Amino acid sequence: MAPRNDRRMIPASDDSAKMMKQVLANHAPDGHEVDVRPILSIIEDIFRRATATPSNIDGVPNGTQEHMDALHDNKSPAAFSGTPEPLSDIIHKICCEISCKCSGGGDALATTMALFNTLSSYSWDTKMVLSLAAFAVNYGEFWLVAQLCTENSLANSVAVLKQLPEIPAGYDGLKPQLDELNNLIGAMLDLTNCIVEFKQLPSQYISNDGQAMSMDQAHYQAAYWTFRSIVACNSRILSLRGLRHEYTASTTDELELSTLAHKVSNIHVYENLKKQIDFWRQQIDKIRQIEEYNNLVRLLQKNNQDNIKVLRALIYAEDLVDGETRTTVQIDVLKKKHVLLLISSLDNLSQEEILVLRKMYKDLKASKECRIVWLPIVDRSIDWQQTLYKFESLQKTDAMVHYPRSCDDSTCSH
């Protein structure tokens, strides 16, 4: 087999300002949003099932029914619609592009920039997911044939024509190279999930300041190194063709994948993204809590003819449990009634108070205009099973109750 082209190695100037300017010059999103989560879920499933180990070399289990149902939902046509060009066409185009340009030792940098050109009209997170999807197709097809070739005549014939290695027979010799490949794939998935997670944060809560600009830079750096890694991984898969019995990776091969895996896993972009996601989640939670509190205050200050609007703002649920019949009822049963709210934890109701509450309920029961609603508030840090046990014990109080609502300290302080 011909020696690998050294141009696949990572030049020291790859992350230079000039290179990133070229990446940005090819970025011209057209505004079409793509829901990438379902696609990313399928990609992760392909990589999970295509991993060859002695324990699953003949195929991995089908997974739980819940997992299969989730995948079925993700594979619906809606997950691949909403763009001018069908996503399946884009994925196929990228598959062909990376396969053709990686064959014969093509220039990895040129192939990387070609991917940015093909995906120029998409956002950074969509670029990364679609490029990973294309590689997942190539990777999945390779393993599908390799794993089935010993037991399926069609797969065996395809494997012979492609001269794919006999994975079950030669697994031990391939394991170090496959481990390097899988490590890089895992690093790419982690980085892509970070980018997707950040993109899906509510944009109205994220300030357009220096931090936001820093995140823009993190996005295109993450996309660049993901593309470089995809090209390297695809080249490694293609290099296995023609090797039916034995394969020994060159030092260049091993160094390339391990260097990229280290780069993708340890670049400041990844760590910074994780910190920023945690920071903005906390900020968004605080802002939303303040908004909810202010909205509730404004609502209570109004002269409301309809009490249901206020109750929905307080209770956050449509269903209540009738403490007497133990049946579920709609919140609308409280419409135009006088409602006494009992808000407490599960621990600060004494037996004496429960008896008073029960007597009060019986006294009001005769009147169809009055109701008591208990809103037990619980702390998230408390064991949930223990909380449910307490709740079910106290639920025997003859009052209409709402299922316990968990809250953190900031919510309870309101």
Secondary structure, DSSP 8 states (H G I E B T S, - for coil): -----GGGS--TTTTSHHHHHHHHHT----S-----HHHHHHHHHHHHHT---TTTTT------HHHHHHHHHHTSGGGG-SSSS-HHHHHHHHHHHHHHHHTTS--HHHHHHHHHHHTTTS-HHHHHHHHHHHHHHHHHHHHHHHHHTTT-HHHHHHHHHHT---HHHHHHHHHHHHHHHHHHHHHHHHHHHHHHHHHTS-GGGS--SHHHHHHHHHHHHHHHHHHHHHHHHHHHHHHTTT-SS-----HHHHHHHHHHHHHHHHSHHHHHHHHHHHHHHHHHHHHHHHHHHHHHHHHHHS--S-HHHHHHHHH--SEEEETTT--EEEGGGGTTSEEEEEEE-SSS--HHHHHHHHHHHHHHHT-TTEEEEEEEEEETTS-HHHHHHHHHHHTTSSSEE---EEE-HHHHT-
